[in-house]
Amino acid sequence: MKTAVSVPDEVFASAERLAHREHRSRSDVYSAALREYVARHAPDEVTDALDRVVESVGSSIDPFVEEAGTRILDSTEW
């Protein structure tokens, strides 16, 4: 989809340098940046995706690993 946005001159110049340095299109750089921003600010989507992965592969945990993990978490200062 095409869209028009306004960005500060210094951001545009930085994006141009990055695109040139990495041999990528300007659209690719902006799309990647926006994708990363959205992912970082939509943690529920990440959690939902991880939940789907766990559901698809199962969540059986070896009792030893579970006990070891619990002990480590209990002894760790948060």
PASEBA-1860 file (N, C-alpha, C; in nm, 3 decimals):
! residues 78
1> MKTAVSVP> 0.084/-0.117/0.000/0.000/0.000/0.000/0.089/0.123/0.000 ~ 0.052/0.218/-0.077/0.124/0.345/-0.080/0.061/0.441/0.018 ~ 0.148/0.519/0.083/0.100/0.623/0.174/0.203/0.735/0.176 ~ 0.162/0.850/0.216/0.253/0.964/0.228/0.263/1.004/0.374 ~ 0.384/1.023/0.420/0.407/1.068/0.557/0.512/1.177/0.556 ~ 0.511/1.258/0.660/0.613/1.361/0.676/0.706/1.320/0.789 ~ 0.835/1.331/0.764/0.934/1.301/0.867/1.033/1.417/0.871 ~ 1.095/1.439/0.985/1.195/1.545/0.994/1.311/1.519/0.896
9> DEVFASAE> 1.371/1.625/0.850/1.479/1.614/0.751/1.591/1.523/0.798 ~ 1.628/1.532/0.926/1.740/1.451/0.976/1.705/1.302/0.979 ~ 1.580/1.270/1.006/1.536/1.129/1.003/1.539/1.079/0.859 ~ 1.490/1.159/0.767/1.492/1.121/0.626/1.635/1.097/0.579 ~ 1.726/1.188/0.613/1.866/1.174/0.571/1.929/1.048/0.630 ~ 1.901/1.021/0.756/1.954/0.899/0.819/1.900/0.774/0.751 ~ 1.771/0.774/0.720/1.710/0.659/0.653/1.768/0.641/0.514 ~ 1.792/0.750/0.444/1.853/0.742/0.311/1.993/0.681/0.318
17> RLAHREHR> 2.072/0.727/0.415/2.208/0.672/0.431/2.203/0.522/0.462 ~ 2.111/0.484/0.551/2.097/0.342/0.587/2.058/0.259/0.466 ~ 1.960/0.306/0.392/1.914/0.233/0.273/2.028/0.217/0.173 ~ 2.103/0.323/0.151/2.215/0.318/0.057/2.323/0.222/0.105 ~ 2.358/0.234/0.234/2.463/0.150/0.292/2.427/0.001/0.286 ~ 2.299/-0.031/0.307/2.254/-0.171/0.311/2.198/-0.219/0.177 ~ 2.207/-0.134/0.075/2.156/-0.169/-0.059/2.010/-0.213/-0.052 ~ 1.931/-0.133/0.019/1.788/-0.159/0.034/1.712/-0.038/-0.019
25> SRSDVYSA> 1.588/-0.059/-0.050/1.505/0.053/-0.094/1.461/0.135/0.027 ~ 1.425/0.259/0.001/1.373/0.346/0.107/1.246/0.283/0.166 ~ 1.161/0.230/0.080/1.037/0.166/0.127/1.066/0.050/0.221 ~ 1.167/-0.028/0.188/1.204/-0.143/0.272/1.250/-0.096/0.410 ~ 1.330/0.009/0.413/1.380/0.061/0.541/1.264/0.114/0.625 ~ 1.176/0.192/0.564/1.063/0.247/0.640/0.968/0.135/0.684 ~ 0.944/0.037/0.599/0.855/-0.074/0.636/0.913/-0.153/0.752 ~ 1.043/-0.181/0.747/1.108/-0.256/0.855/1.102/-0.178/0.986
33> ALREYVAR> 1.126/-0.047/0.978/1.122/0.036/1.099/0.982/0.039/1.159 ~ 0.883/0.054/1.075/0.745/0.059/1.123/0.701/-0.076/1.180 ~ 0.741/-0.184/1.112/0.710/-0.319/1.160/0.768/-0.340/1.301 ~ 0.894/-0.301/1.319/0.959/-0.316/1.449/0.891/-0.230/1.556 ~ 0.856/-0.108/1.520/0.789/-0.018/1.614/0.655/-0.076/1.659 ~ 0.578/-0.123/1.563/0.447/-0.180/1.596/0.462/-0.303/1.684 ~ 0.558/-0.390/1.652/0.580/-0.510/1.733/0.619/-0.474/1.875 ~ 0.702/-0.373/1.889/0.749/-0.332/2.022/0.636/-0.271/2.104
41> HAPDEVTD> 0.540/-0.210/2.038/0.432/-0.143/2.109/0.302/-0.222/2.110 ~ 0.307/-0.346/2.068/0.190/-0.433/2.071/0.228/-0.565/2.138 ~ 0.263/-0.560/2.267/0.310/-0.682/2.335/0.206/-0.793/2.339 ~ 0.078/-0.758/2.334/-0.026/-0.861/2.336/-0.016/-0.949/2.212 ~ 0.019/-0.891/2.098/0.034/-0.969/1.976/0.151/-1.067/1.989 ~ 0.259/-1.023/2.051/0.374/-1.111/2.072/0.335/-1.224/2.167 ~ 0.268/-1.189/2.275/0.224/-1.290/2.371/0.130/-1.390/2.306 ~ 0.036/-1.342/2.227/-0.057/-1.430/2.158/0.017/-1.524/2.063
49> ALDRVVES> 0.115/-1.472/1.991/0.193/-1.556/1.899/0.270/-1.663/1.975 ~ 0.331/-1.626/2.087/0.404/-1.724/2.168/0.310/-1.828/2.227 ~ 0.192/-1.785/2.270/0.093/-1.879/2.323/0.053/-1.981/2.216 ~ 0.037/-1.935/2.091/0.001/-2.026/1.982/0.114/-2.127/1.956 ~ 0.238/-2.083/1.966/0.351/-2.174/1.945/0.353/-2.279/2.055 ~ 0.340/-2.237/2.179/0.341/-2.332/2.291/0.226/-2.430/2.277 ~ 0.110/-2.380/2.239/-0.006/-2.467/2.221/0.018/-2.570/2.111 ~ 0.085/-2.529/2.005/0.106/-2.621/1.893/0.212/-2.727/1.922
57> VGSSIDPF> 0.311/-2.695/2.005/0.417/-2.791/2.033/0.397/-2.862/2.166 ~ 0.304/-2.815/2.244/0.279/-2.876/2.374/0.362/-2.806/2.480 ~ 0.323/-2.826/2.603/0.392/-2.756/2.711/0.437/-2.851/2.821 ~ 0.460/-2.978/2.787/0.505/-3.071/2.888/0.650/-3.037/2.926 ~ 0.671/-3.025/3.055/0.803/-2.989/3.106/0.856/-3.105/3.188 ~ 0.982/-3.136/3.165/1.049/-3.238/3.244/1.043/-3.196/3.391 ~ 1.002/-3.287/3.483/0.990/-3.250/3.625/1.121/-3.195/3.683 ~ 1.234/-3.250/3.641/1.363/-3.201/3.691/1.387/-3.057/3.647
65> VEEAGTRI> 1.360/-3.030/3.520/1.378/-2.895/3.467/1.284/-2.797/3.536 ~ 1.161/-2.839/3.558/1.064/-2.753/3.627/1.111/-2.721/3.768 ~ 1.157/-2.821/3.841/1.204/-2.800/3.979/1.328/-2.710/3.980 ~ 1.421/-2.734/3.888/1.542/-2.652/3.882/1.507/-2.507/3.850 ~ 1.416/-2.487/3.756/1.374/-2.352/3.721/1.308/-2.281/3.837 ~ 1.224/-2.353/3.908/1.155/-2.295/4.024/1.255/-2.253/4.130 ~ 1.354/-2.339/4.157/1.456/-2.305/4.258/1.536/-2.182/4.217 ~ 1.572/-2.175/4.091/1.649/-2.060/4.043/1.567/-1.933/4.056
73> LDSTEW> 1.440/-1.938/4.015/1.355/-1.820/4.023/1.332/-1.778/4.168 ~ 1.316/-1.877/4.256/1.295/-1.845/4.397/1.417/-1.779/4.460 ~ 1.535/-1.814/4.412/1.658/-1.758/4.472/1.709/-1.634/4.401 ~ 1.639/-1.591/4.298/1.680/-1.473/4.222/1.609/-1.350/4.272 ~ 1.688/-1.242/4.295/1.627/-1.117/4.337/1.573/-1.044/4.216 ~ 1.446/-1.009/4.219/1.381/-0.938/4.108/1.381/-0.796/4.142
END
